[in-house]
Amino acid sequence: MISPKHHTLSGKVVADAMRRGINRLAADSTVSSAISILIKYKIGGLLVTDEDQSPVGVVSKTNLVAAYYASLPLDSPLEYMMTSPPLFCTSDDPLERALEQMKEHQIYRIYVKDSESDLVVGALAYPDIVGMLYEFCSRCPKSAFRKDSVSEDIKRSTIGDCMAKDIKDVASNSLMHQVVEELSMHHIGAILVTDESGRGVGVISKTDLILAYNHGVPLDTPATEVMSAPVRSCSKDDMLEKAIRQMIFTDVHRLFVKDSASGEIIGVFSLTDAAMNKSGSCQACVVSRIQIAS
């Protein structure tokens, strides 16, 4: 439930943040074609349509990772593994309501219909919300990154304020099927790969997994052959605005968080965390941009 306290999203509607480009494929399109589109456009899901171009389902990276684990042939049609029916909101819905829907259904994006024509006109994902909030904060006179920033004693939010402290990891000698099982069990988008000393040496994300799937990498392949390295990281003392800017402009969805003194990885911070928890760079306007009651 969203707190009644006024915040940055108050008065904002879905149309203010949504992406108007929609990636879609017919239900009889292949799994391989879906992977190619997700990788090409750097998106996490696409809309599946029937012969009349009506939306009948969604294929996400989560669906594709499950297909990989089940060894579904790459020429299989999307209708075999899509999630149906798609979840929609309308372009004039309050942004807060759409965020609640996404949280309730544990989805990363929701598709948007025009409130009058009922046509699908866009999609809304957590990075879109964060991007809108970052733009708001970067224009604020109190932004730490403005040369003309008003010098006041303002409490700046840091990564340590809102990072997730429960880090999931797999050993570097783990096999791909074990990596998939861990990601699925914990409902996460990426997992840290650690060596014998517990040091983070790489990361395996759902993007890495669907690429492995498309390239025919067997499920008994060691994690080290698929992981991305080095580990993208930030300090727990970094300003929230700095980390969000880093992720937006480098197209990274998460950063692992290091202790400033020891260099040890102590948490992880993602764009989803930014959208669901703090999202603002400081407390100049409100204590939290998005208030989610526990």
Phi and psi in degrees as a GROMACS rama.xvg file:
@    title "Ramachandran Plot"
@    xaxis  label "Phi"
@    yaxis  label "Psi"
@TYPE xy
-89.2878  135.235  ILE-2
-63.6298  144.195  SER-3
-70.623  -8.75187  PRO-4
-58.4977  139.891  LYS-5
-65.7259  137.22  HIS-6
-149.704  -177.173  HIS-7
-60.5424  -31.195  THR-8
-78.3964  -11.9388  LEU-9
-58.2781  126.848  SER-10
84.6876  -6.94493  GLY-11
-85.4467  144.456  LYS-12
-115.891  167.918  VAL-13
-56.2246  -38.429  VAL-14
-60.015  -22.5547  ALA-15
-71.7976  -22.1355  ASP-16
-123.823  -17.5092  ALA-17
-68.5008  158.849  MET-18
-93.082  133.127  ARG-19
-89.3673  -12.883  ARG-20
-82.2732  133.737  GLY-21
-120.619  125.931  ILE-22
-95.5324  127.278  ASN-23
-142.632  154.686  ARG-24
-139.931  154.373  LEU-25
-70.5504  154.438  ALA-26
-63.2483  -23.7205  ALA-27
-92.8412  6.36914  ASP-28
-69.5127  157.88  SER-29
-85.4303  160.095  THR-30
-58.2161  -42.3624  VAL-31
-60.741  -39.1706  SER-32
-67.0119  -34.3935  SER-33
-66.9528  -43.3208  ALA-34
-60.742  -42.3753  ILE-35
-60.1067  -40.5746  SER-36
-70.0436  -43.7332  ILE-37
-60.8907  -40.416  LEU-38
-72.0362  -44.1495  ILE-39
-61.0213  -43.9653  LYS-40
-98.3062  3.45145  TYR-41
53.8852  51.4738  LYS-42
-122.488  166.481  ILE-43
-102.693  -6.29626  GLY-44
-169.143  164.668  GLY-45
-143.179  159.257  LEU-46
-87.183  138.221  LEU-47
-107.239  132.727  VAL-48
-121.456  157.898  THR-49
-90.5122  -170.107  ASP-50
-65.5573  -18.9596  GLU-51
-95.6655  10.042  ASP-52
67.7983  16.7802  GLN-53
-84.6838  138.71  SER-54
-68.0075  129.234  PRO-55
-124.109  -10.2037  VAL-56
-174.359  179.887  GLY-57
-134.544  138.63  VAL-58
-115.583  121.242  VAL-59
-115.448  172.604  SER-60
-60.0475  -33.298  LYS-61
-61.0751  -44.4677  THR-62
-60.3615  -41.8354  ASN-63
-69.8395  -36.3613  LEU-64
-64.5792  -39.3819  VAL-65
-64.5106  -38.745  ALA-66
-65.3991  -38.1341  ALA-67
-60.4381  -47.3244  TYR-68
-62.5095  -35.268  TYR-69
-84.2042  0.236348  ALA-70
57.1216  38.4915  SER-71
-68.6582  129.627  LEU-72
-56.8787  144.219  PRO-73
-66.4537  -18.2757  LEU-74
-92.4796  10.1705  ASP-75
-69.3899  145.245  SER-76
-73.028  151.215  PRO-77
-63.1382  -26.3614  LEU-78
-63.4039  -17.4746  GLU-79
-73.7546  -22.4491  TYR-80
-136.694  5.84428  MET-81
-73.0029  158.408  MET-82
-92.5297  129.46  THR-83
-139.077  143.591  SER-84
-82.2497  166.884  PRO-85
-68.4516  156.218  PRO-86
-101.106  132.849  LEU-87
-124.69  155.476  PHE-88
-129.993  -179.219  CYS-89
-112.885  159.866  THR-90
-64.4493  -23.974  SER-91
-102.037  10.6637  ASP-92
-67.034  146.19  ASP-93
-58.7168  138.916  PRO-94
-59.7973  -34.7418  LEU-95
-61.0717  -39.5471  GLU-96
-66.4468  -41.1367  ARG-97
-63.6501  -39.3862  ALA-98
-62.9488  -40.2208  LEU-99
-62.3344  -41.8326  GLU-100
-60.822  -44.3456  GLN-101
-63.0392  -42.1049  MET-102
-67.4774  -44.0284  LYS-103
-61.7341  -40.3513  GLU-104
-94.1772  1.79466  HIS-105
54.3417  49.9776  GLN-106
-119.94  155.62  ILE-107
-90.0071  -22.4404  TYR-108
-147.269  155.915  ARG-109
-132.441  142.015  ILE-110
-89.3162  152.724  TYR-111
-117.878  129.273  VAL-112
-107.562  147.192  LYS-113
-67.7589  134.737  ASP-114
-67.3837  -20.6066  SER-115
-100.109  -48.1009  GLU-116
-87.4295  -16.831  SER-117
67.348  13.1416  ASP-118
-83.8772  148.7  LEU-119
-74.8549  121.652  VAL-120
-118.943  -5.17137  VAL-121
177.849  -172.572  GLY-122
-143.037  149.991  ALA-123
-126.326  125.287  LEU-124
-127.823  166.546  ALA-125
-55.1861  -42.5068  TYR-126
-60.724  -29.4848  PRO-127
-66.4399  -40.5693  ASP-128
-65.8927  -44.5406  ILE-129
-64.0835  -40.4586  VAL-130
-60.0172  -41.1321  GLY-131
-65.4898  -41.9653  MET-132
-68.192  -37.0128  LEU-133
-63.6472  -40.5713  TYR-134
-62.6075  -40.5293  GLU-135
-60.5292  -47.7315  PHE-136
-67.8545  -36.5436  CYS-137
-68.6006  -23.1324  SER-138
-87.9084  -11.602  ARG-139
-66.709  135.541  CYS-140
-58.2609  -21.5517  PRO-141
-95.0595  6.05191  LYS-142
-60.3254  136.86  SER-143
-68.6353  -15.0934  ALA-144
-100.833  4.43711  PHE-145
-91.8862  133.806  ARG-146
-64.0732  -29.2164  LYS-147
-98.4536  20.9109  ASP-148
-55.9803  136.471  SER-149
-67.9757  124.755  VAL-150
-84.4111  102.751  SER-151
-137.137  162.692  GLU-152
-82.6081  79.6167  ASP-153
-105.11  134.018  ILE-154
-72.7592  116.957  LYS-155
-91.4983  130.82  ARG-156
-70.0438  139.074  SER-157
-115.695  167.661  THR-158
-59.0795  -37.6739  ILE-159
-60.5149  -21.7552  GLY-160
-72.2274  -26.796  ASP-161
-137.833  7.20525  CYS-162
-69.0763  157.623  MET-163
-86.3456  127.978  ALA-164
-91.9043  -12.5173  LYS-165
-88.0107  92.6427  ASP-166
-88.4719  128.316  ILE-167
-99.4893  138.849  LYS-168
-145.519  162.44  ASP-169
-129.863  152.459  VAL-170
-71.8205  152.394  ALA-171
-64.6845  -19.6897  SER-172
-93.8602  8.12449  ASN-173
-66.2281  152.538  SER-174
-97.1486  162.907  LEU-175
-59.7524  -38.3088  MET-176
-64.8878  -30.5407  HIS-177
-71.6058  -36.6797  GLN-178
-62.5641  -46.7345  VAL-179
-60.5237  -42.2718  VAL-180
-61.6528  -41.1409  GLU-181
-66.8497  -43.64  GLU-182
-61.4064  -43.5164  LEU-183
-68.5571  -40.2849  SER-184
-62.8955  -38.2307  MET-185
-100.445  0.689261  HIS-186
53.9027  50.5721  HIS-187
-121.874  161.74  ILE-188
-93.961  -12.629  GLY-189
-160.321  157.677  ALA-190
-138.652  144.084  ILE-191
-79.0455  137.716  LEU-192
-103.531  126.567  VAL-193
-119.079  150.449  THR-194
-87.4062  -171.152  ASP-195
-62.8665  -25.5565  GLU-196
-89.62  -0.343954  SER-197
87.6963  5.37854  GLY-198
-80.5243  135.715  ARG-199
-69.2377  121.941  GLY-200
-115.156  -8.78912  VAL-201
-177.213  177.927  GLY-202
-137.643  140.048  VAL-203
-117.183  120.131  ILE-204
-107.684  172.522  SER-205
-62.7928  -31.0115  LYS-206
-63.1411  -43.4746  THR-207
-60.0191  -38.758  ASP-208
-69.854  -42.19  LEU-209
-72.9373  -27.5079  ILE-210
-65.8062  -42.7875  LEU-211
-61.6877  -42.2298  ALA-212
-57.9952  -48.867  TYR-213
-66.5796  -27.2851  ASN-214
-92.6443  4.77993  HIS-215
73.6114  26.5544  GLY-216
-71.4809  123.709  VAL-217
-63.0851  153.173  PRO-218
-72.9565  -10.357  LEU-219
-97.2876  18.5721  ASP-220
-78.7541  138.689  THR-221
-63.5577  146.996  PRO-222
-57.9168  -34.6468  ALA-223
-63.2806  -20.5482  THR-224
-83.9703  -10.8874  GLU-225
-116.925  -24.6963  VAL-226
-62.3715  154.84  MET-227
-95.0447  137.69  SER-228
-143.16  151.23  ALA-229
-77.8652  176.561  PRO-230
-73.0995  124.496  VAL-231
-73.6527  127.708  ARG-232
-141.949  169.127  SER-233
-147.143  173.378  CYS-234
-94.5613  148.573  SER-235
-64.123  -18.6865  LYS-236
-91.8176  -2.40673  ASP-237
-64.9978  144.784  ASP-238
-65.8239  143.199  MET-239
-57.2118  -41.4699  LEU-240
-61.5446  -37.99  GLU-241
-64.3698  -44.9856  LYS-242
-66.6004  -42.0577  ALA-243
-63.356  -42.712  ILE-244
-61.369  -40.7384  ARG-245
-60.7904  -44.3412  GLN-246
-69.0473  -41.25  MET-247
-64.0517  -46.2116  ILE-248
-84.5129  -12.2887  PHE-249
-108.841  4.28936  THR-250
56.4448  43.7202  ASP-251
-111.557  134.623  VAL-252
-92.7541  -12.2414  HIS-253
-153.926  152.788  ARG-254
-129.24  136.955  LEU-255
-84.4303  141.464  PHE-256
-103.441  129.11  VAL-257
-107.156  147.405  LYS-258
-70.0264  133.018  ASP-259
-61.5347  -33.3418  SER-260
-86.2133  -49.6493  ALA-261
-90.009  -22.0751  SER-262
78.9551  3.08538  GLY-263
-75.2405  141.965  GLU-264
-74.5384  121.718  ILE-265
-121.774  -2.06031  ILE-266
-173.738  -178.028  GLY-267
-142.516  143.189  VAL-268
-129.913  126.364  PHE-269
-123.72  168.087  SER-270
-63.0238  -31.298  LEU-271
-64.3685  -41.6179  THR-272
-59.7808  -41.157  ASP-273
-62.8373  -41.2505  ALA-274
-71.6973  -36.3865  ALA-275
-90.2999  -17.4945  MET-276
-115.649  -77.0158  ASN-277
-104.998  -62.0821  LYS-278
68.6472  -21.7668  SER-279
-98.2678  163.327  GLY-280
-89.811  -17.9273  SER-281
-158.658  -172.545  CYS-282
-110.08  30.0465  GLN-283
-68.5872  -33.3974  ALA-284
-102.178  -54.1946  CYS-285
-146.35  162.894  VAL-286
-66.7417  -37.381  VAL-287
-142.317  136.564  SER-288
-67.3423  -40.7089  ARG-289
-126.979  117.912  ILE-290
-99.7309  115.861  GLN-291
-111.772  117.232  ILE-292
-74.938  142.52  ALA-293
